[in-house]
Amino acid sequence: MQAARLRAELITRHGEDGAFPAPSTLARLDLDLPGCKGKYLRAFAEAALDGLLDGAALRAVDPEDAVQRVQQVKGLGPFAAELIVVRGANAPDALPHHERRLDAEIAERYGPGRTLADVSQAWRPYRTWAAVHLRALREQRTGEISGR
């Protein structure tokens, strides 16, 4: 809840038309956020301005390589890096490997012991969208909120 409140405050104070502040705005702000959040948000903004988070560039390489590139940004771990590549860069055939809800949904729909790797080959070349669809179905059915 604290993250949602902080996000809303950033949008209200520094965003445009209800959107999260642009990287150029974030990079110049003196962000007084808890812990390392301000430092990480600035690093994220600077990476975006430097082109490290460019969607076309991330889609042009293997999704696993794209995730590794994104993880070079201070404060971005495997889960966040996958979200950036899968959703932010709109990579159509990338698989998220750090989404517990997706793993749980696959076990429920395909049987215990089945894994993402087992079932996802049939989804090519749109594995991203099949994975997002399964996660959304689970969230709708169980009420689980987004997160790891």
C-alpha positions, 0 to 999 in steps of 0.5 A: 500500500505504501508503494501505491501511495508513493506512486500516486503522489509522484503522479500528482506532483510531477506527472502529466495527464495522470501518467507517471513522470517521464524519465527526464523529469525523474532524473532531475528531481530530488526524491525524498523516498524511503530507503534506496527507492529514490536512488533506484528510481533515479537510476531507472530514469537515467537508464531510460534516458541512456537508451538501456530500456528502449523497447525496440532495442530490447525486442531486438535481442533474445529475451533472456539477454534483454532481461540480463541487460535490464538487470544492470540497472541498480535496484532492478532484480530478476522479477522487475527486469522480466516485467520490463522486457515482457510488458514494458518492451512488449516482447511477444515471445518472452517467458517470465520465470519469476512469477509464482502465480503463473507457476501455480496456474500452470500446475492447476491447469496442466497438472502437478509437476508440470512447468512453464518450460513443459507447456510453453513450447506450444504457445510460440511465438506468443508465449508472453501473451499466453503467460499474461492471459493465464496470470490474469485468469488466476487473478480474476478467479482467486483475487490475488493481486499483482506481485511476486 
